[in-house]
Structure formats: structure tokens, C-alpha cells
């Protein structure tokens, strides 16, 4: 179903809101929070995965805590390369 926007209701959006905040939230906790059965929440999550609404379940890793800090390379082009111009 490329480019088709699926029909989502307020329960779907409530589920998505909770999963985006913490995708390890147990379905039972979500069902209690939005007043749906756990089975209904599970079906809705599965449907949204099949429709591509939920594209992945990922872990956001802090690169510095695993020894992989981000390095950025920057290239600068200067119109003037005289020492006094560079000092400014």
C-alpha cells in the first residue's frame, strides 16, 4: 500500500504516543492507560507494523558511552589566505 495513508483512530495515536516515548512499554500497561484490552492493543500494533506506520523498533545508543564519539570533518574555503586576513 505505498503512499496510502492508513485510517488511524484516537486509540492508534494513543498507542503510538506511548511507544514513541518508550517502545519497551508492556502492552498491558498501554492497554490499561488507554482503556483497551491487551489483545486489542496487540492487534493494533501488529496492524500498524504491517501498514508501515511503525517502521522499526530501535535502541538509541549514546555513542560516547560505548566509546564511539561522533567526529565531524569540516572543509573551509577562504577567499583570502593572507595571514592578517586569516587572523581576523
Residue frames relative to the residue before (quaternion, step in Angstrom):
aa qw qx qy qz dx dy dz
X 1.0000 0.0000 0.0000 0.0000 0.00 0.00 0.00
X 0.0422 0.8309 -0.5543 0.0251 3.62 0.58 0.97
X 0.8589 0.1601 -0.1560 0.4608 3.52 -1.17 0.85
X 0.5609 0.5651 -0.4260 0.4296 3.64 1.15 0.09
X 0.3214 -0.7341 0.5664 0.1923 3.54 -0.85 0.98
X 0.3575 -0.7565 0.5018 0.2194 3.59 -0.57 1.11
X 0.5097 -0.6179 0.5016 0.3269 3.53 -1.24 0.52
X 0.0003 -0.7887 0.6131 -0.0449 3.55 -0.56 1.19
X 0.2240 -0.7706 0.5794 0.1426 3.56 -1.00 0.77
X 0.7557 -0.3953 0.2578 0.4540 3.56 -1.30 -0.02
X 0.6161 0.5394 -0.3531 0.4526 3.59 1.10 -0.59
X 0.6303 0.5266 -0.3302 0.4651 3.58 0.99 -0.83
X 0.6761 0.4852 -0.2974 0.4680 3.57 0.90 -0.91
X 0.6272 0.5248 -0.3378 0.4659 3.60 1.05 -0.70
X 0.6341 0.5132 -0.3240 0.4791 3.58 1.01 -0.80
X 0.6653 0.5085 -0.3053 0.4533 3.58 0.86 -0.95
X 0.6257 0.5452 -0.3395 0.4426 3.58 0.98 -0.82
X 0.6976 0.4649 -0.2776 0.4692 3.57 0.89 -0.89
X 0.6641 0.4976 -0.3103 0.4637 3.58 0.97 -0.79
X 0.6380 0.5127 -0.3381 0.4644 3.59 1.06 -0.65
X 0.6410 0.5091 -0.3303 0.4699 3.59 1.06 -0.63
X 0.7746 -0.1383 0.1224 0.6049 3.58 1.02 -0.83
X 0.2164 -0.8286 0.5029 0.1172 3.57 -0.17 1.24
X 0.5882 0.5371 -0.3927 0.4597 3.58 1.25 0.21
X 0.3787 0.7212 -0.4931 0.3054 3.59 1.27 0.13
X 0.4469 -0.6971 0.4812 0.2877 3.60 -0.71 0.98
X 0.5795 -0.5997 0.4253 0.3516 3.57 -1.05 0.77
X 0.6008 0.5662 -0.3520 0.4410 3.59 1.08 -0.69
X 0.6550 0.4980 -0.3128 0.4744 3.60 0.96 -0.82
X 0.6409 0.5078 -0.3244 0.4755 3.58 0.97 -0.82
X 0.6601 0.5124 -0.3197 0.4466 3.58 0.88 -0.91
X 0.6396 0.5135 -0.3253 0.4706 3.60 1.01 -0.73
X 0.6792 0.5136 -0.2895 0.4372 3.58 0.96 -0.87
X 0.7965 0.2932 -0.1510 0.5068 3.60 0.98 -0.77
X 0.4564 -0.7348 0.4100 0.2894 3.58 1.32 0.25
X 0.5030 0.5533 -0.4903 0.4477 3.53 0.78 1.15
X 0.5717 -0.5672 0.4439 0.3930 3.58 -1.19 0.34
X 0.6214 -0.5427 0.4123 0.3865 3.55 -1.22 0.51
X 0.6388 0.5293 -0.3280 0.4518 3.59 0.99 -0.81
X 0.6492 0.5139 -0.3176 0.4621 3.59 1.00 -0.79
X 0.6364 0.5098 -0.3238 0.4798 3.58 1.00 -0.81
X 0.6454 0.5216 -0.3188 0.4579 3.58 0.95 -0.86
X 0.6529 0.5048 -0.3134 0.4697 3.62 0.93 -0.86
X 0.6648 0.5050 -0.3055 0.4578 3.57 0.94 -0.86
X 0.6381 0.5084 -0.3295 0.4752 3.59 0.97 -0.80
X 0.6509 0.5112 -0.3152 0.4644 3.60 0.89 -0.91
X 0.6477 0.5182 -0.3140 0.4619 3.61 0.95 -0.89
X 0.6831 0.4798 -0.2954 0.4646 3.60 0.89 -0.90
X 0.6011 0.5260 -0.3554 0.4854 3.60 1.16 -0.53
X 0.6738 0.5008 -0.2932 0.4573 3.59 0.91 -0.92
X 0.6895 0.4682 -0.2707 0.4818 3.59 1.08 -0.73
X 0.5033 -0.6640 0.4207 0.3589 3.59 1.23 -0.23
X 0.3904 0.6965 -0.5015 0.3332 3.59 1.24 0.24
X 0.7177 0.2406 -0.1556 0.6347 3.56 1.02 -0.88
X 0.1950 -0.8370 0.5061 0.0732 3.54 -0.36 1.25
X 0.8057 -0.0717 0.0838 0.5819 3.59 1.05 -0.66
X 0.2465 -0.6907 0.6496 0.2006 3.50 -1.34 0.32
X 0.0497 0.8392 -0.5310 0.1061 3.54 -0.34 1.27
X 0.3573 -0.6741 0.5939 0.2555 3.52 -1.35 0.26
X 0.2766 -0.7313 0.6000 0.1692 3.57 -0.91 0.93
X 0.1490 -0.8215 0.5500 0.0205 3.54 -0.50 1.27
X 0.3791 -0.6870 0.5714 0.2404 3.56 -1.03 0.85
X 0.3673 -0.7778 0.4575 0.2253 3.63 -0.29 1.20
X 0.6443 0.5252 -0.3494 0.4324 3.62 1.00 -0.63
X 0.6535 0.5231 -0.3220 0.4423 3.62 1.08 -0.60
X 0.7243 0.3607 -0.2510 0.5313 3.58 1.21 -0.29
X 0.6033 -0.6187 0.3344 0.3760 3.55 1.25 0.42
X 0.6350 0.5004 -0.3437 0.4777 3.58 1.16 0.49
X 0.0261 -0.8207 0.5707 0.0035 3.60 0.45 1.12
X 0.5253 -0.6358 0.4670 0.3189 3.55 -1.15 0.57
X 0.1376 -0.7681 0.6222 0.0621 3.54 -0.95 0.94
X 0.1173 -0.7916 0.5985 0.0384 3.54 -0.86 1.00
X 0.1926 -0.7623 0.6093 0.1027 3.55 -0.92 0.97
X 0.0837 -0.7980 0.5967 0.0100 3.54 -0.87 0.98
X 0.1587 -0.7651 0.6179 0.0878 3.55 -0.97 0.89
X 0.1149 -0.7965 0.5929 0.0285 3.55 -0.86 1.02
X 0.1675 -0.7523 0.6296 0.0979 3.55 -0.99 0.91
X 0.1379 -0.8016 0.5799 0.0449 3.56 -0.79 1.07
X 0.4635 -0.6708 0.5046 0.2838 3.53 -1.03 0.85
X 0.7851 0.1853 -0.0819 0.5853 3.54 1.03 -0.85
X 0.1331 -0.8168 0.5587 0.0543 3.53 -0.92 0.88
X 0.3506 0.7096 -0.5261 0.3109 3.58 1.16 0.48
X 0.6189 -0.5974 0.3637 0.3576 3.57 -1.01 0.81
X 0.6787 0.4840 -0.3183 0.4515 3.58 0.89 -0.80
X 0.6201 0.5187 -0.3419 0.4790 3.63 1.13 -0.60
X 0.6646 0.4964 -0.3085 0.4655 3.59 0.97 -0.80
X 0.6162 0.5522 -0.3442 0.4438 3.58 1.08 -0.70
X 0.6348 0.5116 -0.3311 0.4751 3.60 1.09 -0.67
